[in-house]
Structure formats: structure tokens, C-alpha cells
Amino acid sequence: MIEHGSFRDPAARVFYHDGRVFRGLDETAAAADRKAREVGLLDTLVAKDLFVESWPNDEITAPEGLPATAVIESRRVPTINYPSEWSFAMLRDAALATLDANLLAMEQGFILKDASAFNVVYEGTRPLIIDITSLEEFGEKGIWTAYGQFCDHFLAPLMLEAHAGIAFQRYLSGQTEGIPIVELNRLLRGRSGIHKGILSHVRLRSRMEQRAARMDTDRRRAVGRMALPRSAVIATMQRMKSLVSDLESSAPSTWATYEEATPYEQQQAVAKTAFVDESAGRVQARSTAVDVGANAGLFTKILARHFEQTLGIDFDPGAIDALYAETKRSEIENLTPLVIDITNPTPAFGWQGRERKAFTERVRPDFATWLAVVHHLSLGAGIPLESVVATILDFSPESVVEFVSPDDPMAKRISASRTSDLAPYSQQHFEEYVAAGGKVVAERQVSPTRTLYHIRRHGD
């Protein structure tokens, strides 16, 4: 099967065979790949945790219509994720990984011809470049042709959040080209004298792009042929690395400290933790688990002990940033935090609506936890309880769900501002909706107003 989204690089098209990932290379791409391997550059990038592992495969033939001078196989990363699903620190680390890969490549006379954030995928807390054929020879002089793309995909969203306090995820959601630097220029008006890098990378570049738009064809070609010594390009990348490293988020977070205000007494919290641990241990399929509404990841870490891959998802970037930082410190290798709003998960987007796949197409877990989530969806967002339960059953074969009764203090607080009548919401309704599409494997009341259910979908 040909990867629809790989059309942007016709020299190295991606295809799949027996669940494995391959690239068909044309003559130019094959020559660059061969030389990068001969000088040991690809081995170095893999050893530095910057590139995913790859190797030539002479036994597989590229599908008809794809370049076929050479075929390269690469290790398949468990879950593809997108820049709009990362927190600030994750996007910053992905940017730094892209710059580090470029700097290492430049030492060997190569450069990354692309700087798309979509070339990077998180595996655990490691940002890995999966476009293993993006290397091309540079020589002693040239230009960083991917500079503009790097700014749009990485620098602009990072600066937006760092200097305007606006979380970038909504700006990147559904976008394949990042945030145009001219748009960032408008968003950051009046800030050029305050923050490092705005004048050089935002104001001046915006003016240059506007000036270039007025150039005739010959002048544009002349600009495109300009070249700088390799040392000058390296210095530019090093300055960019320093700039990116210093950026910090100034966006507010609603839920990053949610677990500090947990409504449970210690004994109840222990019971809840034990139930989740026991339920996860009963599940036979061990590939992927998702903690929906992960907050800072207390229960995500429990799932990581039971499954090959665990995703902790939450709509709040601040909570995911906290989980990302804690996971890096703990060295848990199989936990990936992602910014996902379960009421509006990432849809399919890009060319023909097929270039980038929807979250629900990329992630089909064996197990999921929905802890302190259902009452927010039904009482807060106004989603009918029946629809919430149907979504839970469709999302994974088995789940642990926490039902919070309408009498719970948090439930009362959430529903206090609603002026319309709510759809049916009670523990009895919840159990009836579960019974329509699944069954209860185990349950435990952990407080007077909160009950945990391990549910299994019919047919699984």
C-alpha cells in the first residue's frame, strides 16, 4: 500500500508491505542515501537518537509508479503523532533534534533538505526523524533551503506561545505548513524590541518575503543561486539552536496541577489506583493503552507498566507539558504524552483530506482509562451520556471508566452554570448504556459518589 501523504517527496515515496515501512528511491535519492551510509552519517544519527533505524532491502520491489532505483526499509514507530498534538516542550525538543541532526550532517558535508515538523515523531519522549531519506549533499558552499520551513513549522509556533501566551495547538491543527512567519509578524506587533530573535527572524524575514513577492523572475532566480560558506550556515544553525533553547511557554494552564486538588481521601485514592492496576493486569492484549484525560499522568504511569506502548492524552497543553517533563525524569521509555481533546480529536487533513490521518485512525488501543472524564463530557460539554458510553466502547475493547454521580460536589459545580435540561444522567442510565454494547467485568465504589467500572465490549 502506498502512503498517500508521501507525495511531497517524489524522489522517495513511502509504501507498506506486511505491516513494514519502505521507501522507493529514485537515482538521486539512492546515491545520497548510499553515500550517507558509507561515511557513517546515518549510523551516527541513529546512535544519537535523532533518526529512526533504517537499512537497504534488496528483496522488496517498489510498487508500480514509484521510484525503484533502491528500496530502504525503516523500523516502524508504534504511533504516528503530529505537531498540533505536542506540548510546548515537545515542539521545542523536536526543533532542537532537527537542528542537531542538521549540525551533525553538516560535519559530513550533508544537510536536511526538509525541516517539516511532520518529519518528526515522538516515541515515548524521544523525538525521532522518520524521513530517513531527507539527507542531501551540501558541499563547501550553499544555503539552508529549509530555513523558511523550519521557521514556519517550529520557530513561529514556539514564539507565539512564548511571547504572546497563546497556545499554538489550535493554530497548527489541520495545518500542513505551520504558521507563516508573516502571520506571526502581525500577531507579535509591538514586541520586536523586547524579545530575542523577533527582529531578525520575524520582522526582517517578513519584509524580505514581501519584497521577494514583488521581484521579477530573473531577480528571484539570482537570489535563489546565492550561496554561503558552510561555516556561515553552521553558525546560523547554532544561533538558531541557542534561540530555540531559551524559549519558554507563557501560556496559562487549567489542569496542570489538577491532581494536587484530588477529591479523594488517601484510602480512596489507594483503592482507585489498585482497581486500575488490577484491571490493566486482566487485559490479554498488551500492545497499546490510552489514558484519556491523563492530567499529570498518575494513572498513565500505571498503564505503562502493563502495556508495550501507553499514550497519556489531555486537552490541556500545560498538563501534558508536566507529564512530558516527569516522564523524561523518570526515564519511562514507553509513555508518550499527547495534547488531544477527546471531544474534538485531530481529524484527517491535508491534500484530499488523506495526507494526514485522524487520531482515531492512527490509535486503536487495546485498553483505555476514562477517569474523572465522563461527568465533564456529559455535564460540562453537554454530550449525552448514551453517546459518551458508545464512544468509550468503540474506542477500545476494554476500559476502566469512573462514573461520578450527579450528587458529587464536582458534578454539581460543573452543571451549575447550565441553563438547559440535561440528557438522562444517572448511575442506572450509565449501567444500562454499558449493557447495551458490553458488560461489566468488575466494579468498585471508591467514594460515596464515585464508582469505577472495568467494562468489556461485546464480541471481545
Secondary structure, 3 states (H helix, E strand, C coil): CECHHHHHCCCEEEEEECCEEEEEECHHHHHHHHHHHHCCHHHHHHHCCCECCEEECCCCCCCCCCCCCEEEEECCCCCCCCHHHCCHHHHHHHHHHHHHHHHHHHHCCEEECCCCHHHEEEECCEEEECCCCCEEECCCEECCCCHHHHHHHHHHHHHHHHHHCCCCHHHHCCCCCCCCHHHHHHHCCCCCCCCCCHHHHHHHHHHHHHHHHCCCHHHHHHHHCCCEEHHHHHHHHHHHHHHHHHCCCCCCCCCCCHHHHCCCCHHHHHHHHHHHHHHHHHCCCCCEEEEECCCCCHHHHHHHCCCCEEEEEECCHHHHHHHHHHHHHHCCCCEEEEECCCCCCCCCECHHHCCECCHHHHCCCCEEEECCCHHHHHHHCCCCHHHHHHHHHHHCCEEEEEEECCCCHHHHHHHCCCCCCCCCCCHHHHHHHHHHHEEEEEEEEEECCEEEEEEEECCC
